C-alpha cells in the first residue's frame, strides 16, 4: 500500500481558519510547468527549434553556436555503435566487462574498478541541501593488485586497453618490491583519458571550448532518465552530461544541460538528439514533438560544465483543476476563499517540507531503506530494496517474483529492466557470488554511491519534516521562540550561512579521489586513504571547511528575529540541535530509531552524515494567480514552450465552463518544493496515488472528450517509460 504525507512527517499548515479548497494537481502534464532560473536570475525557456547555423571556426565565441560537418566525428560515432565494449553502450558497465576481468581479478577488486570507472576521473560533487559531498579519490593512483603470472599480467594489460578504449591505464608499480604474490599492477584513469575522456581533457588549441550547453525540455521523465536517453542518442557516457539541478518527473520542465563534447559540434548534437541519423527528417524535427518526451535547443559553447547548485531557483506555472470548497462540497462560485488561501502563501509563506518526491512513489519509502543503512542493518536494506511494490510496472513485478518466489536468479536478471538500478546491482552481485546472498554489505556496495546516498538523505529529510511539524504544532508558525536556531548574522560567514539550505552550501570535500590499494586475497579489499590530490598529482590548496555559525535564541534576543530566520538542522556530525523541549524531542526521535544524535560517524564513510540547516518556512519570491473556466478536462489550459514553437493552437478557456481552475505563477528558491506550496493552498494530500483517486472520481471526468483536448497528455497514471 502506498504511503501518505503523515508517514514522512508532513502534517501541519501555516494558515488556519480558512475554508479548505480542493483541487487536482498535475491532472495533465502541462498543468505543471517548471522553468529553471539561472544564476543571472534569468528564467530559462526554449527559444528556437531550428537547426543551428554554421559559423566560421576561425573566430569562435563563448556564446556563438558554431557548426560544421566532420566526417571523422561521424565515423567515430558509427564505430562506437558497433563496438559493444565502448562506454557508449546502453550500459556503462556491461556484464561483458565483469566476465572479461574475472579471469585476472577477484570479484571484490572488480567491484572497486567498476565503481572507480562509473564515478569518472573527476566527478562533480554530490550535493543537496544538508548533504555531504562524495569522498574524493586520487586520479593518479588507482587499483593496485599483485599478480604472480607474467602471462596473467599481460592479459590484464590487454583487457584494460580493449575494454576501456584508453580511458584507463594499467602498469607495473615500479616503486613496490616484488613479493611471493608477484609484481603489483596499478589500474588508474589515463592522463590523456582516451576516447571521449574525462573532465580534465582539454580541447585542441584554436577550436571551440570543450563544453556545449543547451536547453532541455522533458515531459514525464526523471532528470537522470532523460540524461540517460540523451547519452545513448549522442553516443556519449552519461557522465559527460551534467545539470544544475534535478526537476520533477510529472510535468513539463525546462533546464540547461552541459555536454562534454569531445569532437562533436552543436550541429552534430542537434542532429543526433533529433534522430536525424535514422528515420527522421529535418522536417519531422521542426513539425512534430521530440521523441520520448525530450526536446533540446539553444546551443552555446562554454569553457566549463554545469554543476549541481548553479541556479537560483525555479519558476512555476501550475494549474489546479476541479477547484471546489470541501466545506460545502460544491464548486466555488466566489474567488474570496481562494484569495484568502493564496494570500497566506504570498504573505506568510509555507512550511518548507521536503515533498513526497523525496521519498519515492512506491510502497517502500526510500527513507526506510536509509534508516536500515544508518543502522548498519545490511540484510534489512537488501530486503527492502528487493521486496515487491504495489502497482509497479508488470516487467519489474515479474522480475521480483522470479527471485523472491521462484528463486530463479538468472530469470530475475533477464527480466529486471536496466532502469531499476539498485535491484539489478544486487542481483548481479548475487550472480557473481554464485547465488550466495550472505554478503549483504558487499552487495549493497555495488549500488552506485549516488543512489545509496539518496536513501540516507531521504532519512535525514524525514527526520527534518517530523521535527519541524513538532515545532509548528507546539509553537505555531508566526514568530520565533526561545530555543529556536538562527544563523549568526554577525559572523564572518553570514553569507554562507544564509545559503546553507541551498544545494552545494554544505561541507565540500576536496575534489579528486582517495587512493585505493587493492590486495587480491579471497574476500578482502584493504583500502588505504591518503591525502586528496588534483588530477595532475599535486595537493590542492583550499580554504578549510568552516561549519555555519548558528545561535540559540533566548528571551533576551528573540525579538530581533522573524519566523523566516528560524532554521532546523538535518541530523549529522556538524550541526547544533534546538534548545529546550524541542531539542530533547529531536534526540528522542532519533533514539527511537536506534540512532545517536551526537554520533553519525560510520565505519563505511559513505554513510557518515555531516548534516546542515534548512529554514522552516519558505516565502515565494514572486507569486500571482488567475481563475479559469473549463468543461473538458482533456483541453489544455497552459502550453509548453515546444508546442508554442511548433505553432500548436494556444489554450482557449471557456467563459461559461462548468468547472473552475486556478492557475498560479510563482518563483521559489532551489531548496523548496512547489507541491508543498500547493498543499498549503488546498489543504489536500499531495501523494500521487491520492491525487490519482481525486482525478478518477472528479465530476469533470464525465465531460472528457467533449472539447478538443488530447487525451494522451492526461497524467492520471504515473506510467513508466518503456524500456529502450
Beta strands, then each sheet from edge to edge (+ up, - down):
strand 1: 21-24
strand 2: 32-37
strand 3: 143-147
strand 4: 168-172
strand 5: 183-189
strand 6: 211-219
strand 7: 241-243
strand 8: 252-260
strand 9: 294-302
strand 10: 313-325
strand 11: 330-331
strand 12: 350-351
strand 13: 485-487
strand 14: 550-552
strand 15: 566-570
strand 16: 612-615
strand 17: 617-618
strand 18: 622-630
strand 19: 659-668
sheet 1: 1+ 10- 2+ 8+ 6- 9+
sheet 2: 1+ 10- 11+
sheet 3: 1+ 10- 19+ 18-
sheet 4: 1+ 10- 2+ 8+ 7-
sheet 5: 3+ 5- 4+
sheet 6: 12+ 17-
sheet 7: 14+ 13- 15+ 16-
end
